């Protein structure tokens, strides 16, 4: 173990359980709001069933509360030590919401930040580094290699993982749910760690991206550390070679022919990086790629700057295919040295389905003491990561950021209801619910309580309160369209439950009429059965009630952090229950506006 300071003190299991108990008392009353489905808003008369206030009153109260909270954050909430201290929030007889201000205050009180269960990221880094600041290459800008959201996540998480690895004296990292390999590639390239990226999908794409990234990384490294004295003493001949090289590469960038002649990567000069990146930035600006407006459920933006880089520019053919240009002996030697030096910093993408019972030795032949990590591990993969950590002696530490709570399987959920419920946001894959160990709950207390959130509530937990607070609101109109469509399907086609998904028809529709026509066609219903007038009559009928849907969705957004807190507390308590764990904590790694699923579960085993 490297020289370091003591790790930050965290709350013990009994303290966390006490906070969990109080949170449950609030959620028992509030959860019906999160479990109400937006699709059924009008068909099931959701507003009348759950809220005993006009929508204008709710919206006004939430705006007032938000403004007051910004001026005096958490002061009033901090003075309340128990949920019973809050004024009456729900009617005792009807269970309807009657006090919006108290509802919003309680929801804020039971957020992760206010409960005091979070450990400071900066404080943890200081403890891991001791008195020495970790050496990092400040010249490396991640947004040259990936989109802004992903670069923000990879920057923070890779720094933490490398610090934990150094603290534990470990060089091997297992990245579960590695996807496109952004985190894995960066950990191997920048920090010299040996990384195995395991994903259930085919990893050939990640392998190719890593290969291209290594080429581009070398080019960027040369550009970020220019030799000023060397440039000053360039001969006329050297300048001529640079100009020729630049001209060749500009020809490559402007050509759409795959067989264009290409210079070797080792001869790329600083002008190449500048010209190519400038050209790409212009393309990105024209396409408005820099805008990082994403889906409200924080599904990852698959776009990468490397996808725009000309293949010819990143991955040149071997020098034998390039006429009129010979590789110097010095260049050959540099390639040999670089190749040897990279052998210790390996990123190996592996394809495998991971469960809590997966045998790591069957997947990784040279398994040694390692850290297990995961950046936005989907659904049950996040809790399974923690279970593998606690059950495998080789895994000495874990750093896991989960996402897609709606894909979690629940032990006490009605199996006939949970797997068949519709979803109103985003896109997700099907998931089997036959496994013995479900994703939620994990800790003893919630298992004893037989606690169940429900899929709609778990989906609501993915809503991003911080984004809404800065003006990135919910897509109210698209949700409004879908809710009216459901009423049309019910009354005109006699279908009360429709398990097929409409998808992202709204963004492709020019009007409500167009939306309904396209949706009915996708659902396999005869759209010619409905004349235009009937469709528009439905629209006019519900248009005055659109503010009900807006107000109700805002209530769900306000409640979302409480449900996420419950899921995170469950995982943290599970780790605190294990005997061989030396230290465990919940840490906010990311800016929640940039990356709403921003909390990492971190734990280290006792030294043996």
Secondary structure, 3 states (H helix, E strand, C coil): CCCCCCCCCCCCHHHHHHHHHHHHHHHHHHHHHHHCCHHHCCCCCHHHHHECCCHHHHHHHHHHHHHHHHHCCCHHHHCCCCHHHCCCCECCCCCCECCHHHHHHHHHHCCHHHHCCEECHHHHHHHHHCCCCCCCCCCCCHHHCCCHHHHHHHHHHHHHHHHHHHHHCCCEEEEECCCCCHHHHHHHHHHCCEEEEEECCCCHHHHHHHHHHHHHHHHHHHHHCCCHHHHHCCCHHHHHHHHHHHHHHHHHHHCCCCCCCCCCHHHCCHHHHHHHHHHHHHHHHHHCCCCCCCCCCCCCCCCCHHHCCCHHHHCCCCHHHCCCCCCCHHHHHHHHHHHHHHCCCCEEEEECCCCCCCCHHHHCCCCCCEEEEEEEEECHHHHHHHHHHHHCCCEEEEEEEEECHHHCCECCCCHHHHCCCCCCCCCCCCCCCCCCCCCECCCHHHHHCCCCCCHHHHHHCCCCHHHHHCCCCCCHHHHHHHHHHHHHHHHHHCCCCCCCCCCCCHHHCCCHHHHHHHHHHHCCCCHHHCCHHHHHHHHHHHHCCHHHHHHHHHHHHHHHHHHHHHHHHHHHHHHHCCCCEEEEEEEECCCCCCCCCCEEEEEEECCC
